[in-house]
């Protein structure tokens, strides 16, 4: 799912709820959020992403982020979440079965 301008103008909590409803409706347990259009990763948005990730983990699924800018990934590192959200530069890399920097 690509986060782009119409989504980014939605209140953060409402955005997370819309994504969760979409996941439930589509019976999906895995999600890649394409974040290349996100230029600022606020603490509130990051918290909602964490909650989505916890929800998907509880369902036996996984959430991955792709396309984060250096500035946005710095926000992930600042709150020490890089282990939960490894950096994937592209959607294809996020969809692959290995984490960046680790051999298959």
Secondary structure as the mmCIF struct_conf table of DSSP 4:
data_model
#
loop_
_struct_conf.conf_type_id
_struct_conf.id
_struct_conf.beg_label_comp_id
_struct_conf.beg_label_asym_id
_struct_conf.beg_label_seq_id
_struct_conf.end_label_comp_id
_struct_conf.end_label_asym_id
_struct_conf.end_label_seq_id
STRN STRN1 UNK A 2 UNK A 2
HELX_RH_AL_P HELX_RH_AL_P1 UNK A 5 UNK A 8
TURN_TY1_P TURN_TY1_P1 UNK A 9 UNK A 9
BEND BEND1 UNK A 10 UNK A 10
HELX_RH_AL_P HELX_RH_AL_P2 UNK A 12 UNK A 26
TURN_TY1_P TURN_TY1_P2 UNK A 27 UNK A 27
STRN STRN2 UNK A 30 UNK A 34
TURN_TY1_P TURN_TY1_P3 UNK A 36 UNK A 37
HELX_RH_AL_P HELX_RH_AL_P3 UNK A 43 UNK A 58
TURN_TY1_P TURN_TY1_P4 UNK A 59 UNK A 60
STRN STRN3 UNK A 62 UNK A 66
HELX_RH_AL_P HELX_RH_AL_P4 UNK A 70 UNK A 78
TURN_TY1_P TURN_TY1_P5 UNK A 79 UNK A 80
TURN_TY1_P TURN_TY1_P6 UNK A 82 UNK A 84
BEND BEND2 UNK A 85 UNK A 85
STRN STRN4 UNK A 88 UNK A 88
BEND BEND3 UNK A 89 UNK A 90
HELX_RH_AL_P HELX_RH_AL_P5 UNK A 91 UNK A 95
BEND BEND4 UNK A 96 UNK A 98
TURN_TY1_P TURN_TY1_P7 UNK A 100 UNK A 101
BEND BEND5 UNK A 102 UNK A 102
#
